[in-house]
Amino acid sequence: MTYITGFALASTAGAGSPSTSSQIEGMAYAPETSGSASPAAALDMQTAYTNAMGQTPADQVELNGGKLDGLTLTKGTYKWSTAVVLGVGSTLTLNGACGDVFIFQAAGAISTGANSKIVLTGGLKSNSVYWAGATSFTTGASSNAAGIILTYTNVVIGTSATLDGAIYTQTEVALQKATVTPPSVCPCLE
């Protein structure tokens, strides 16, 4: 059984249907419910994850040993066989035009340290940045992240952290007094 806890949820149409809450924008779905959108959402997540992890060839492989501190990257697919880390207080700059795509593929966990920042420049929007992690995605306290998160296990957005993007996972999402805003979209893609 899958549970969604920590929110004051109200069912929209009875057992198995999506729920709403004044604490979230949109609907909350648990993948094991019988609501019509829940199984489809889980399958869509799996398809998106498989697509992101399957993008080949990678433009960069094992870049900087998975340490993203202080880097400025341009569009492309980045692949690691290890964990990927943005250290405490560090900044990762993603520089791209509207419509450029960044895909980060990690065989391990993806994490950002406390007070770290993922900065988008040059017109790049968060709906064009994909973080595909085989395990978890975790942000530290008071960090700022951007992009679409796709993982098979858990996602933790730390205390007072922000995410400009979306979270898709097949297990747990833990938001610790965090703010998640819908991904920014390039006008050319609307």
ROVOLO-831255 format. One line per 5 residues: number of its first residue (from 1); their letters; for each residue x, y, z of N, C-alpha, C, O. Coordinates in pm, 1 decimal, decimal comma. Each point is the difference from the previous one (the first is absolute). Example, Ala and Ser with C-alpha at 12.3 -4.5 7.8 and 13.67 -1.06 7.14 Angstrom:
residues 2
1 = as = 1319,0:-569,0:780,0:-89,0:119,0:0,0:90,0:120,0:0,0:103,6:-1,9:66,5 | -138,6:106,9:-138,5:82,0:119,0:6,0:-77,0:109,0:73,0:50,9:110,8:16,9
//
This chain:
residues 190
1 = mtyit = 84,7:-118,0:0,0:-84,7:118,0:0,0:89,2:124,2:0,0:100,4:3,9:71,2 | -135,6:96,2:-149,3:72,0:126,8:-4,4:-79,7:102,9:77,9:-122,7:5,3:-9,3 | 192,9:76,0:85,4:-65,2:103,1:79,9:57,3:135,2:-33,8:117,7:12,5:-33,8 | -201,5:88,5:43,0:43,9:138,4:-11,5:-30,3:61,1:135,3:-116,0:9,3:40,1 | 221,0:32,8:30,7:-18,0:52,6:134,3:62,8:137,7:12,8:77,8:42,7:-85,2
6 = gfala = -112,9:25,7:192,7:58,5:130,4:27,5:-77,1:115,5:-58,7:39,6:115,3:16,9 | -147,3:-142,9:-84,5:-83,9:103,5:-58,5:-142,8:-17,1:49,6:-41,8:-110,6:34,1 | -31,1:218,4:-30,4:-142,4:-7,3:29,5:-68,6:-28,2:-134,1:-40,8:92,7:-70,0 | 28,4:-221,1:34,7:-53,7:-39,0:-130,5:-151,5:-15,0:3,6:-58,1:-44,4:99,0 | -3,0:82,4:-208,6:-144,0:-18,8:-16,7:-22,1:-73,3:-131,1:47,6:43,9:-104,7
11 = staga = -120,0:-155,9:109,8:-27,3:-77,8:-119,6:-95,3:77,4:-90,5:-92,7:65,5:47,6 | 116,0:-73,6:-178,1:-85,1:71,9:-94,9:-122,2:-79,7:-41,6:-100,2:58,5:-41,3 | 106,2:-191,6:51,3:-115,8:-78,2:-46,6:-12,9:-134,9:70,3:-66,2:-89,8:-52,1 | 127,2:73,8:167,9:-12,8:-126,9:70,2:126,4:-82,9:-7,1:102,4:44,6:-51,9 | -110,2:-164,1:103,7:116,7:-88,3:9,4:63,7:-22,8:-136,2:-68,8:-24,2:-99,2
16 = gspst = 199,6:32,2:96,1:73,1:-26,7:-122,8:15,1:118,3:-92,2:65,4:-12,1:-103,6 | -122,6:125,4:136,3:7,5:118,8:-84,7:112,6:90,9:47,0:48,0:-13,6:112,5 | -5,6:105,8:-197,7:103,2:93,7:43,5:-53,0:87,4:112,8:-120,7:12,4:20,6 | 214,9:48,0:52,0:-36,0:86,7:110,8:52,2:140,2:-24,2:88,1:21,6:-83,2 | -143,8:73,7:157,2:45,8:138,3:-5,5:37,0:42,4:141,4:-35,5:-66,1:97,6
21 = ssqie = 107,3:177,2:-88,4:38,6:54,7:129,1:31,1:147,2:-17,6:48,3:42,4:-105,0 | -76,3:35,1:208,5:36,5:141,5:-4,8:151,9:16,1:6,5:51,8:108,4:-26,5 | 19,7:-215,3:61,3:145,1:4,3:11,3:71,7:-35,9:-130,1:122,0:14,9:-8,5 | -194,0:-61,3:-92,0:60,6:-32,2:-128,6:-81,6:61,0:-112,1:-119,3:26,3:15,3 | 184,8:-4,3:-128,2:-67,3:51,1:-118,3:-21,4:-118,4:-92,9:95,4:-70,6:-32,5
26 = gmaya = -217,9:47,9:-10,4:-28,4:-113,0:-87,4:-55,2:-117,2:77,6:-59,6:17,6:106,2 | 79,1:-137,4:-158,9:-52,4:-122,5:59,4:113,2:-85,6:55,5:113,8:7,3:-46,3 | -147,2:-88,1:146,0:94,4:-96,9:55,7:-47,3:-139,2:-39,1:-115,6:-35,4:22,9 | 204,8:-43,4:-81,8:-32,5:-135,8:-42,8:93,5:-97,8:69,0:119,8:26,1:11,6 | -171,8:-135,5:33,1:81,8:-110,4:50,6:-8,4:-110,7:-104,3:-110,5:-36,0:-40,7
31 = petsg = 222,9:-19,3:-3,9:-1,2:-91,8:-113,2:-78,1:-129,0:19,3:-39,4:-61,9:-98,8 | 15,6:19,1:222,2:-70,1:-125,8:20,7:-150,2:16,8:21,5:-69,5:-97,0:29,9 | 19,5:218,4:-44,8:-143,4:19,0:15,5:-70,1:-42,9:-127,4:63,9:-21,3:-103,0 | -193,5:9,0:110,5:-73,9:-45,5:-117,1:-55,0:114,8:-83,3:-73,9:-23,3:-95,7 | 108,9:147,6:130,7:-45,5:114,1:-78,8:52,3:-9,7:-141,8:110,8:-48,9:-21,9
36 = saspa = -188,0:94,3:-73,5:36,6:-20,8:-140,1:132,6:64,8:-38,0:70,9:-53,2:-85,4 | -35,0:166,4:146,0:124,6:67,2:-37,3:122,2:-59,9:68,8:111,1:12,4:-51,5 | -128,8:-76,7:166,2:114,7:-47,6:77,3:83,6:-103,9:-73,4:120,9:19,6:-12,5 | -178,8:-129,9:-37,1:84,1:-96,3:-73,0:62,8:61,4:-124,7:115,3:-28,9:-31,9 | -189,4:112,4:-37,9:54,5:64,6:-119,8:115,4:91,8:37,5:100,3:5,3:-71,1
41 = aaldm = -113,2:66,7:181,4:107,4:89,8:43,9:125,6:-79,5:32,8:110,3:42,2:-34,5 | -125,4:-157,0:100,8:115,7:-83,3:33,4:67,0:-52,1:-126,9:122,8:-2,7:-8,4 | -201,1:-38,2:-89,0:55,9:-48,8:-126,0:67,9:113,5:-77,2:105,3:-19,5:-60,6 | -166,9:138,5:63,4:61,0:115,0:-66,5:134,0:35,4:64,1:95,7:34,4:-69,3 | -90,0:-43,3:202,9:125,8:26,8:69,6:106,5:-99,6:-43,5:113,6:37,7:-29,0
46 = qtayt = -151,0:-164,6:24,7:95,2:-103,4:-39,9:47,1:22,1:-143,6:118,3:-17,1:-29,5 | -208,9:54,8:-59,5:36,4:27,6:-138,8:95,9:118,5:-8,6:98,8:-5,1:-73,3 | -127,8:112,0:148,2:86,5:118,5:-2,0:139,0:-33,4:54,6:100,9:42,5:-56,3 | -96,0:-118,2:165,3:127,8:-40,1:59,7:80,4:-84,6:-99,5:118,6:25,1:-21,7 | -182,6:-123,6:-37,5:66,4:-88,4:-95,6:51,1:79,5:-119,9:110,4:-24,4:-48,5
51 = namgq = -190,6:119,1:1,1:40,3:84,3:-111,7:122,1:83,8:37,0:97,0:6,1:-75,5 | -102,3:58,7:192,2:111,8:85,3:41,8:128,3:-81,6:18,2:106,9:42,3:-43,9 | -117,1:-158,9:108,4:118,1:-83,0:22,7:51,2:-63,6:-129,0:116,3:-39,6:-7,7 | -202,1:29,8:-93,0:37,0:-64,7:-125,2:55,1:91,9:-106,2:35,1:-46,8:-108,4 | -25,9:176,1:134,9:52,1:93,0:-99,6:148,5:-26,4:-22,8:80,9:9,9:92,2
56 = tpadq = -46,6:-43,3:-215,3:138,9:-27,9:-36,0:32,7:67,3:-131,7:-92,4:31,9:-74,9 | 215,3:-9,2:43,1:112,9:-14,8:90,4:5,1:118,8:95,8:-50,7:107,7:-31,1 | 111,4:-127,5:146,2:18,6:109,8:94,7:106,5:94,2:-54,5:100,1:-43,7:-56,8 | -123,0:173,7:74,9:98,1:99,3:-43,5:120,1:4,4:94,1:112,3:27,9:-42,1 | -137,5:-55,9:169,6:105,7:-4,0:100,9:-22,1:-124,0:86,2:-112,0:-25,2:44,6
61 = velng = 216,4:-51,6:-21,1:-7,8:-120,1:84,0:95,9:16,8:116,9:117,2:32,8:-18,9 | -167,3:-55,2:139,1:78,1:6,2:124,3:64,4:137,1:21,4:108,6:9,0:57,2 | -174,4:97,0:-102,4:52,7:135,7:12,2:36,4:30,9:145,5:-83,6:-11,1:89,6 | 206,6:49,2:-68,0:50,0:44,5:130,3:-28,5:-99,3:113,2:-10,9:39,2:116,2 | -0,8:-166,3:-150,3:-24,7:-102,8:100,7:-133,2:14,8:71,7:-17,3:-51,7:110,3
66 = gkldg = -77,8:122,6:-173,0:-131,7:19,0:60,5:-9,3:119,5:92,8:-104,5:22,2:61,3 | 211,7:55,4:-49,5:-1,1:119,2:85,7:-31,9:121,8:-86,5:75,3:33,9:-91,2 | -187,5:31,2:121,0:-49,1:109,2:-83,3:37,9:138,5:50,9:-34,1:100,0:-63,1 | 103,4:-92,3:175,1:33,1:127,5:63,8:68,3:96,9:-96,3:103,6:-31,2:-58,7 | -164,5:151,0:43,5:61,2:107,6:-76,9:-1,1:-15,3:-150,0:55,2:85,2:-69,5
71 = ltltk = -115,6:-190,3:15,9:0,3:-21,4:-144,5:-104,7:87,1:-70,5:-103,6:33,9:57,3 | 132,8:1,2:-181,8:-96,7:60,7:-91,5:-11,8:-95,0:-117,4:98,0:-25,9:-69,8 | -217,1:-25,9:48,0:-22,3:-100,8:-104,1:-90,3:55,0:-109,4:-80,6:90,2:23,0 | 95,9:-146,3:-142,6:-86,6:34,1:-112,5:-85,7:-121,6:-35,3:21,6:-109,2:52,5 | -118,0:128,5:-140,8:-97,5:-104,9:-32,0:68,3:-132,0:-32,9:111,6:-3,9:-51,7
76 = gtykw = -182,4:-104,1:83,5:54,1:-130,6:-31,2:-44,6:-105,2:99,0:-78,0:26,4:91,5 | 129,7:-146,9:-112,2:-27,4:-113,3:87,8:127,6:-32,1:76,6:107,0:-18,1:-58,1 | -121,4:11,5:189,6:112,0:-25,4:91,2:-27,5:-130,7:72,5:-109,2:-19,8:53,3 | 207,6:-69,9:-50,7:-21,9:-134,0:55,3:108,8:-36,2:100,4:118,6:24,3:-22,2 | -163,7:-84,6:135,8:91,6:-46,8:102,5:-38,8:-141,0:42,6:-118,1:-34,3:4,1
81 = stavv = 218,8:-47,1:27,7:-24,6:-134,2:54,2:2,2:3,4:152,0:-5,5:-104,2:65,4 | 13,7:223,7:-10,0:11,7:20,8:144,3:-107,1:97,4:47,6:-92,3:34,9:-73,7 | 106,9:7,6:197,8:-84,0:107,0:54,0:43,9:133,3:-60,9:112,5:14,3:-48,0 | -203,5:81,9:51,2:26,4:135,2:-47,9:-27,0:95,2:115,9:-104,1:-8,6:65,3 | 199,5:100,7:-39,6:-9,9:85,2:118,2:29,6:145,4:-35,5:96,0:30,2:-70,9
86 = lgvgs = -180,5:58,8:121,8:27,4:143,6:1,1:24,0:33,4:146,8:-92,0:-10,5:81,1 | 213,3:50,3:-45,8:39,8:14,6:139,3:-65,0:116,3:72,9:-62,8:86,6:-60,9 | 79,1:-86,6:191,7:-53,5:104,0:87,9:46,5:137,3:-47,4:119,2:22,6:-20,9 | -215,9:69,8:4,0:29,9:136,7:-38,4:48,6:18,9:-142,5:38,9:110,8:-36,7 | -40,0:-215,1:-44,3:51,0:7,0:-137,2:-108,9:40,0:-98,7:-119,3:-8,0:29,3
91 = tltln = 163,4:51,1:-146,7:-91,3:38,8:-106,9:31,0:-80,6:-125,7:116,0:-15,6:-38,0 | -220,8:-35,0:-25,9:8,3:-60,5:-132,8:-77,3:91,8:-92,0:-117,3:27,9:24,5 | 181,7:19,8:-130,7:-66,2:87,0:-96,2:-27,0:-78,7:-127,4:90,8:-60,1:-57,4 | -216,7:61,0:13,8:-40,0:-62,6:-125,5:-31,9:112,8:-96,1:-97,9:72,4:18,1 | 181,5:-57,6:-121,4:-14,1:110,4:-93,8:-52,9:-52,2:-132,7:67,3:-75,9:-69,7
96 = gacgd = -189,2:117,9:35,6:-59,2:-44,9:-124,9:-111,5:91,7:-44,0:-53,8:77,3:79,3 | 20,1:-86,2:-204,3:-108,1:80,0:-56,3:-134,2:-68,8:25,4:-6,4:-116,9:38,4 | -97,5:191,5:-60,6:-135,3:-55,0:9,4:-10,4:-120,8:-93,4:29,7:10,1:-119,1 | -71,2:-122,2:172,8:-14,8:-121,1:-79,8:119,5:-93,3:2,9:-11,1:-114,9:-42,8 | 127,3:161,9:93,1:113,8:-90,8:16,6:-35,9:-103,9:105,5:-76,1:29,4:92,2
101 = vfifq = 129,8:-149,7:-104,5:-33,0:-108,6:92,3:126,5:-47,6:70,8:104,9:-18,7:-61,7 | -117,9:-0,1:192,2:104,2:-56,4:85,3:-54,8:-128,4:59,6:-109,7:0,0:55,9 | 183,7:-109,4:-66,9:-39,1:-127,2:61,4:116,7:-48,3:83,8:112,2:-13,7:-48,9 | -140,2:-12,0:176,2:100,6:-50,9:92,8:-39,9:-142,0:37,7:-106,1:-22,0:58,5 | 191,8:-74,6:-92,2:-25,6:-142,0:26,1:99,2:-48,3:105,3:121,2:5,6:-20,5
106 = aagai = -174,0:-53,4:133,8:88,0:-47,8:106,5:-40,2:-140,2:42,1:-116,9:-25,5:29,0 | 214,0:-65,8:-25,4:-26,2:-135,9:46,3:-14,2:-3,7:151,6:-51,3:-97,4:55,0 | 96,1:202,4:13,0:-12,1:10,8:145,0:-92,1:114,0:37,4:-80,7:46,1:-80,6 | 94,4:-1,5:204,5:-82,2:108,8:52,9:44,1:134,2:-58,4:114,7:16,9:-41,4 | -208,0:77,3:39,0:29,1:138,2:-36,9:-29,5:82,6:124,4:-107,8:-11,4:58,3
111 = stgan = 203,5:94,5:-17,5:-24,4:81,4:119,3:61,4:138,3:-13,9:100,9:19,9:-67,6 | -166,0:74,9:134,4:52,6:135,4:8,3:15,0:33,4:147,4:-86,6:-33,5:80,7 | 196,0:99,4:-45,6:25,6:34,2:138,8:-79,2:120,9:44,8:-61,3:69,5:-81,0 | 63,4:-45,4:210,2:-66,4:116,7:57,3:52,4:127,4:-65,5:118,8:12,3:-29,7 | -209,9:81,9:7,8:33,1:131,7:-56,6:61,2:-6,0:-139,3:65,2:95,4:-42,5
116 = skivl = -84,8:-205,4:-29,3:50,1:-9,4:-137,3:-103,9:56,1:-96,3:-116,2:18,9:36,0 | 160,1:7,7:-160,0:-89,5:59,5:-99,4:22,3:-62,0:-136,4:113,4:-21,9:-42,5 | -223,6:-6,0:-25,0:3,8:-34,3:-142,1:-59,1:121,6:-70,4:-118,4:30,3:15,1 | 200,9:38,3:-91,3:-38,3:125,8:-62,9:-16,7:-22,2:-150,2:87,4:-57,9:-64,6 | -199,2:103,8:9,3:-27,1:-9,3:-144,1:23,2:136,9:-62,2:-54,7:100,0:46,5
121 = tgglk = 136,3:-95,6:-152,5:30,0:127,1:-65,4:-21,9:-11,8:-150,9:-15,4:-109,9:-53,4 | 14,3:225,6:-14,5:-9,0:4,1:-145,4:-138,7:-27,5:-55,5:-13,7:-26,4:-119,4 | -89,2:31,8:202,5:-135,8:-27,7:-46,5:-46,3:-142,2:25,2:-115,1:-33,4:-28,3 | 203,7:-51,8:81,5:-35,9:-138,4:31,0:-110,2:-3,6:105,7:1,5:78,4:95,0 | -96,3:-169,1:-111,8:-110,6:-17,9:95,0:7,3:-139,2:60,5:55,3:-92,4:-59,7
126 = snsvy = -111,7:78,7:178,1:13,7:-125,8:74,7:-71,1:-118,2:-64,3:32,5:-114,5:31,7 | -128,7:138,1:-121,0:-66,8:-113,3:-65,1:88,7:-68,7:-103,4:-39,9:-100,1:-59,6 | 159,7:153,3:38,3:94,7:-58,9:-95,2:119,9:-63,7:69,1:98,6:-34,3:-65,2 | -107,1:18,3:198,0:108,4:-59,1:78,2:-54,2:-125,9:66,8:-98,7:5,8:73,2 | 163,2:-119,6:-98,4:-47,8:-128,8:51,8:108,3:-65,1:84,9:113,0:-18,7:-45,1
131 = wagat = -148,8:-15,5:168,2:88,6:-69,0:93,1:-52,0:-142,2:14,2:-101,1:-21,7:66,6 | 167,9:-75,4:-127,7:-42,5:-140,6:5,9:98,8:-76,3:87,7:114,1:-24,7:-39,0 | -160,4:-11,7:157,9:85,7:-70,8:94,2:-52,5:-139,2:27,1:-119,3:-18,8:24,1 | 208,7:-79,1:-28,3:-42,3:-138,4:22,1:-44,6:-23,9:143,3:-75,6:-93,2:27,4 | 122,4:177,4:63,8:-44,4:-16,7:138,4:-74,6:124,1:45,1:-116,9:16,9:-35,0
136 = sfttg = 180,8:70,6:111,6:-72,3:112,5:59,8:48,6:134,7:-51,8:105,3:11,4:-62,8 | -186,6:90,4:91,9:36,3:139,9:-24,9:-27,0:72,6:131,0:-112,0:-2,3:51,0 | 215,2:66,8:3,1:-13,3:67,2:129,2:60,8:138,7:-7,4:110,1:17,7:-52,0 | -182,9:81,8:104,8:56,9:133,8:10,0:26,8:31,7:146,2:-72,8:-44,7:88,6 | 176,6:121,4:-64,5:30,8:44,2:135,0:-88,3:116,5:39,8:-70,6:57,2:-83,0
141 = assna = 75,1:-22,9:210,0:-77,8:111,9:53,3:37,2:129,4:-71,6:116,2:23,8:-32,7 | -217,1:58,6:9,4:16,2:133,5:-59,1:69,4:-1,9:-135,6:63,2:98,6:-38,0 | -74,0:-208,2:-35,1:58,6:-6,8:-134,5:-105,6:37,3:-104,3:-119,7:0,7:28,6 | 166,0:30,0:-149,3:-88,5:32,8:-111,7:32,1:-94,8:-114,7:112,5:-2,2:-50,0 | -211,8:-76,0:8,3:17,4:-94,8:-109,8:-96,3:34,4:-112,5:-98,4:71,0:20,6
146 = agiil = 127,8:-122,1:-140,0:-85,4:25,4:-116,1:0,6:-121,5:-90,9:104,4:-61,0:-22,9 | -221,7:26,0:-28,8:-11,3:-106,9:-97,0:-105,3:-102,3:35,3:-66,4:8,8:103,3 | 52,7:-105,7:-191,3:-94,3:-109,9:16,1:76,8:-116,0:62,6:99,0:-46,9:-56,1 | -144,4:0,8:171,9:68,2:-107,9:71,4:-71,5:-130,9:-29,4:-121,1:-11,7:18,9 | 197,9:-87,4:-65,7:-52,0:-133,3:-31,8:83,6:-103,1:75,0:117,8:-17,6:-31,0
151 = tytnv = -176,2:-50,4:128,6:73,5:-102,9:73,6:-90,1:-120,2:26,6:-122,6:10,7:0,3 | 186,7:-124,9:21,8:-75,1:-119,7:37,0:-23,8:-7,6:149,6:-94,4:-65,3:44,5 | 179,0:131,5:34,0:-20,1:-8,4:144,0:-43,8:135,3:53,5:-93,2:59,2:-54,4 | 155,8:-9,3:156,9:-56,1:117,5:66,8:58,9:132,3:-45,4:109,3:6,9:-56,3 | -187,4:99,1:83,5:41,8:137,8:-22,4:-21,6:73,1:131,6:-107,9:-6,9:58,9
156 = vigts = 211,7:77,6:-13,0:-9,9:79,8:121,9:39,5:142,6:-35,4:111,1:24,9:-46,7 | -202,7:68,1:69,3:28,9:141,9:-18,5:14,1:56,8:140,7:-97,6:7,8:74,6 | 219,9:31,9:-38,8:34,5:36,9:136,5:-71,2:123,1:53,1:-66,8:72,3:-73,8 | 82,7:-50,4:202,9:-63,6:110,8:70,6:35,4:133,7:-64,2:117,1:31,3:-21,8 | -220,2:46,1:-7,8:11,8:133,0:-60,5:64,2:-1,5:-138,5:43,2:104,6:-48,4
161 = atldg = -36,1:-219,6:-15,7:54,2:-9,3:-135,9:-110,4:31,4:-101,5:-118,7:-5,3:32,0 | 160,1:38,1:-154,7:-95,8:26,3:-107,0:34,0:-85,9:-120,9:115,6:-33,8:-25,2 | -220,3:0,1:-48,3:15,6:-70,0:-127,9:-89,0:69,4:-101,3:-121,2:9,3:19,0 | 181,5:39,5:-126,8:-74,0:50,5:-115,6:-4,3:-118,9:-94,5:93,2:-22,3:-77,3 | -202,7:-54,6:83,8:-6,1:-121,0:-80,7:-111,3:-92,3:42,6:-105,2:44,0:46,3
166 = aiytq = 129,7:-173,2:-62,5:-100,3:-101,5:32,9:70,7:-125,0:49,9:117,2:-23,3:-29,5 | -191,5:-57,0:106,1:54,4:-121,5:59,0:-82,1:-118,9:-47,2:-122,4:-1,5:13,4 | 191,2:-98,7:-69,2:-64,5:-124,2:-40,6:82,2:-115,8:55,8:115,8:-18,1:-37,6 | -174,8:-59,0:125,9:68,8:-113,9:58,0:-101,4:-109,2:28,0:-119,5:27,0:12,2 | 166,6:-149,4:-2,0:-93,4:-109,5:25,2:-12,0:-32,3:147,6:-74,8:-90,5:36,9
171 = teval = 146,1:161,7:48,1:-13,9:-28,4:142,0:-26,4:127,5:78,2:-107,6:58,1:-14,0 | 201,0:-12,7:95,2:-24,3:105,3:97,6:45,3:137,4:-47,0:104,9:14,6:-62,7 | -187,1:86,9:94,6:38,6:139,5:-14,4:-12,0:61,8:138,5:-107,1:-3,8:60,6 | 215,5:60,4:-10,4:-1,4:65,4:130,7:33,1:147,4:-20,0:108,2:35,2:-47,2 | -202,1:49,1:83,7:18,8:144,9:-8,1:7,7:51,4:142,8:-94,9:-15,5:76,9
176 = qkatv = 205,6:75,8:-41,2:21,2:47,0:136,2:-8,0:151,9:2,5:101,7:68,8:-9,6 | -223,3:-17,4:22,5:-20,9:145,8:-3,2:64,6:58,3:-125,1:62,0:106,3:4,4 | -77,2:-176,2:-114,1:61,5:36,6:-127,2:-104,6:60,7:-93,3:-120,3:-12,7:22,6 | 168,0:78,2:-126,7:-88,5:60,4:-100,2:32,3:-59,9:-136,4:114,3:3,1:-45,5 | -217,1:-57,3:-18,2:13,7:-52,6:-136,1:-94,6:81,0:-88,0:-120,6:3,6:24,0
181 = tppsv = 175,9:60,7:-125,5:-83,3:75,0:-94,6:0,4:-72,5:-133,5:100,3:-61,2:-36,6 | -210,0:67,1:-36,3:-4,8:-66,6:-130,7:116,3:46,7:-88,1:43,5:114,8:9,3 | 6,0:-204,1:-94,1:116,2:36,2:-82,0:-28,7:119,2:-90,5:-108,0:13,2:-57,4 | 209,5:73,3:47,0:-11,7:111,0:-93,6:10,3:-55,2:-140,9:73,9:-95,2:-25,1 | -147,8:155,2:-66,7:-11,0:-50,4:-137,0:44,0:107,4:-98,2:-35,5:117,0:14,3
186 = cpcle = 114,0:-158,0:-114,9:40,0:92,9:-104,8:-121,5:41,8:-80,4:-81,2:-85,4:-35,7 | 65,3:214,8:5,5:-113,0:42,7:-83,2:-3,4:-71,7:-134,4:-107,0:-21,2:-56,9 | 225,6:-16,4:5,8:5,8:-68,9:-129,3:-60,8:-140,2:7,6:-30,6:-59,2:-103,5 | 12,7:5,1:224,8:-54,2:-135,5:16,7:-144,8:-1,5:46,9:-60,7:-106,6:9,7 | 4,8:223,5:19,4:-137,6:4,9:52,1:-101,5:-17,7:-110,0:-120,3:1,5:26,1
//
